[in-house]
Amino acid sequence: MPFGYHFLDFLKPYDPYHGGLIIFFRSNFKYKKIDLPCFSTFEVLAIKFFINGIDWVLVSLYRPSSQQVKTIFFQELVFMMEHVSILTTRILLAGDFNIHVERTDDAHTISLLEVFDMFQMVNNVNGSTHDLGGSLDLIVSSLGFPVQVCKIFPSGVLSDHGLIHATIPVTKADPTGEEQFCQQSSFRYLKHQIHDSHLDFDKAHAVVNS
């Protein structure tokens, strides 16, 4: 475990050796895990954070590529988002959707973007996130909780998916009285700490850094 960080994870009770989600965050963050039902088409882990007087929810999601995209996926996604959106107007949804959103005329892409529009959310990833191409991994944020920076690191290093670094507007106190946003230097430190600890980086779908 990287020093100064805590984590929550999710493993499928019926198949703990495949898939899974993990969220790392600073150990001094105040948080509450959100209880969600088990869904048949995706795995999900949600945490509500309370940082510098701001409450917001991070949702990590994984939809297996081995499953066909069916209507029930979008129905379950809407149900999950309805549950989360009651808690806050600031939501960050991150994960591997395994839907090629770069194919703008694809029926699955259209249905997925319609769900995002329904909850006034926007995708911030514009580029390939996989070795074989395609925007499969997304970071979707509420319109009132915009992502400041979204950078895709090359895939094929520790996974066939690229690591995505996003900066969100959660400010921290500064002795000079100026507000500061998340710094990438801290992200690099955490990335090296995770690598050195031999954790499964494929499961690190969301990294919170402030």
C-alpha positions, 0 to 999 in steps of 0.5 A, spaced: 500 500 500 502 506 498 504 510 504 499 516 505 493 512 501 487 508 503 483 504 498 476 501 497 475 495 492 469 491 489 470 483 487 464 479 484 462 474 490 461 469 484 467 470 481 473 473 485 478 472 480 476 476 474 474 483 474 474 487 480 475 494 482 479 498 486 479 506 488 485 509 491 485 515 495 489 519 500 488 517 507 486 524 510 480 524 506 473 524 509 469 519 505 463 514 505 462 508 501 455 508 497 451 501 498 449 499 491 445 493 489 449 488 484 448 489 477 448 483 472 451 487 466 457 491 470 461 492 476 461 498 480 464 501 486 462 508 489 464 513 494 462 520 497 468 524 498 468 530 503 474 535 501 475 542 503 467 543 504 465 540 498 462 533 497 462 529 491 461 522 488 466 518 485 463 512 481 468 507 478 465 502 473 467 496 469 463 493 463 466 486 461 467 486 454 465 478 454 458 481 454 454 483 449 451 490 449 444 489 451 438 494 453 438 492 460 445 495 460 443 502 459 437 500 464 441 498 469 446 504 468 440 509 469 438 506 475 445 506 478 445 514 476 438 515 479 441 512 486 447 516 486 444 523 483 440 523 489 446 524 493 450 530 490 450 534 484 457 533 483 459 526 480 465 523 477 464 517 473 470 513 471 471 506 468 472 501 462 465 501 458 467 497 453 463 501 448 467 504 442 464 512 443 469 514 437 464 511 433 459 517 433 453 513 429 453 507 433 447 505 436 450 503 443 454 510 443 448 514 442 444 510 447 450 511 452 451 518 450 443 519 451 444 516 458 449 521 460 445 527 457 439 525 461 443 526 468 447 532 465 454 529 464 459 530 459 465 525 457 472 528 457 476 523 454 477 524 447 482 519 444 484 512 444 485 508 450 486 501 448 492 498 444 487 496 439 484 503 438 478 506 440 475 510 446 473 504 451 475 508 458 471 514 459 471 519 465 464 523 465 463 529 469 457 533 471 456 539 468 457 543 474 463 539 476 468 540 470 474 536 469 480 541 468 485 536 465 484 529 462 491 526 459 491 519 456 498 515 458 500 510 453 497 503 453 501 497 453 506 498 459 502 495 465 496 494 461 492 493 454 488 499 456 492 506 457 492 510 464 487 516 464 489 522 469 484 527 470 484 533 474 478 536 478 476 542 481 477 540 488 481 545 491 486 545 498 488 550 503 494 554 501 498 558 506 499 564 501 491 564 501 491 562 493 487 556 491 490 550 488 488 544 484 490 537 483 498 537 482 500 531 477 507 531 481 503 527 486 500 523 481 506 521 478 508 519 486 502 515 487 503 511 480 510 509 482 508 507 489 503 502 486 508 499 481 513 498 486 508 495 491 506 490 485 499 491 486 494 489 480 494 495 476 489 493 471 484 494 477 486 501 478 480 504 474 480 510 478 485 514 482 483 520 486 489 525 487 488 532 490 
